[in-house]
Amino acid sequence: MTTAPRRFIPTASKQNPMLTSRNKMKLGLFGMNADGGCAITTAPERHMGDDWVGMMEFCKTADRAGFESLIPVGRWRGFGGDSNFNGVAFETYTWAAGLAAVTDQIAIVTTSHVPTVHPLFAAKQAATIDHISGGRFGLNIICGWFGPEMKMFGGTMMEHETRYNYADQWIEIVQRAWNDPGYFDYKTESFNRTQAFAEPKPLNRPVLINAGGSPRGKRYCAEHCDVAFVILNQSDPDTTRKQIQSYRDIAAEYGKEIQIWCYSYCVQRDSLAEAHKYLDYYVNQHGDDVACNNITDQIGIQTGIFTAEEAERFRFHFKAGWAGVPLVGTAEMIVDQFQNYSDLGVDGICLSWLDYQSGIDDFIAGVLPLMEQAGLREKYIPRIG
Ligand SMILES: Cc1cc2nc3c(=O)[nH]c(=O)nc-3n(C[C@H](O)[C@H](O)[C@H](O)COP(=O)(O)O)c2cc1C
């Protein structure tokens, strides 16, 4: 089947900064499409997942400051407790499309649970968002680990190995939809169609991300993705270094390099004592232990990243910011912490705060200039027009 020539040839008007940024330490925001963001707490000033306007404003702030990425959490139901943590959450493809239209340079990422969406539909939505953004799209591929959430779609949750095998086939079809001209046939164990078709193609090659932490998850990530998005093991520097190297070693088997990103909870104050007081307030006094239990119980069983004991030890970090790394203290201390993570091999960190807007405002005023002085980031000069 052929089609008549078309006059319009779309081209990317922008680059994807997750792939092109030269900053030693890249920056993003994480979790801001869902209630609580990353903080498992009932503190009243926690982020509200349906505050589109407020969320759009701080995402635009990040864009104007030269941050590299906006990454939402893929979430379909909450974790219970008084906060029903993450229960109210925007769907991530449509969320990304909205933000693509109101931002200028930052990468807009969709977090997609592969069992919830057909790969052709995902590929087409992704290409559409890539066009809206001028070529700044990213796809965070998630297999699902929270049983009650996945059961909402298929009635069952696939077993660990099966999920990643399914995700192999899923991304293969997405890639074909993005790259194969005209009509194409595909036949895998889970998918079988003739004469598939997907136009337009993305403007730029979308950045691919995965957060697998088990040996199988790491291999999936290294084989298919540009970025490993990891829960950094915080036991000791040597363990962290080895964890990071393990992703790079597997990527090298595929002849690739891979970026390592993690995420953090940020509490910036004029003194360390004030920062700890604030953490004590929202984590110890207002932490939602029921929601936290529901997460740590499941994550220890369903994933390869934590044993049940490790998840238990990580409770404080979970409540403070989904077990992300702490960036806590004065602006100077936080820059030292960034330097430390950079020295360990981390390429990018997504930030979260209890209150994202005041958090990012303080960060841009206090931390960002010091990161530039330290050589962790170049000064960002916004484009005119
Ligand atoms: C940084 C990061 C972000 C993640 N985001 C999500 C998410 O948005 N939704 C989700 O269901 N799982 C998310 N996960 C879970 C992972 O997809 C994965 O299941 C988990 O890290 C366990 O790894 P494994 O699947 O290799 O056992 C995230 C994990 C990490 C480390």
The ligand as an ORCA input file, in Angstrom:
! r2SCAN-3c Opt
* xyz 0 1
  C      12.986      5.834     40.720
  C      11.891      4.840     40.655
  C      10.660      5.209     40.144
  C       9.624      4.291     40.070
  N       8.417      4.692     39.629
  C       7.394      3.810     39.633
  C       6.100      4.227     39.265
  O       5.877      5.399     38.936
  N       5.092      3.318     39.301
  C       5.313      2.022     39.660
  O       4.365      1.259     39.696
  N       6.543      1.599     39.984
  C       7.573      2.454     39.997
  N       8.806      2.029     40.372
  C       9.057      0.592     40.613
  C       9.928     -0.025     39.518
  O       9.278      0.019     38.276
  C      10.334     -1.450     39.806
  O       9.238     -2.301     39.816
  C      11.028     -1.555     41.121
  O      12.112     -0.662     41.134
  C      11.481     -2.967     41.408
  O      12.389     -3.426     40.466
  P      12.179     -4.837     39.787
  O      10.928     -4.724     38.974
  O      13.395     -5.032     38.935
  O      12.048     -5.861     40.876
  C       9.834      2.955     40.487
  C      11.079      2.593     40.996
  C      12.094      3.523     41.089
  C      13.413      3.090     41.624
*
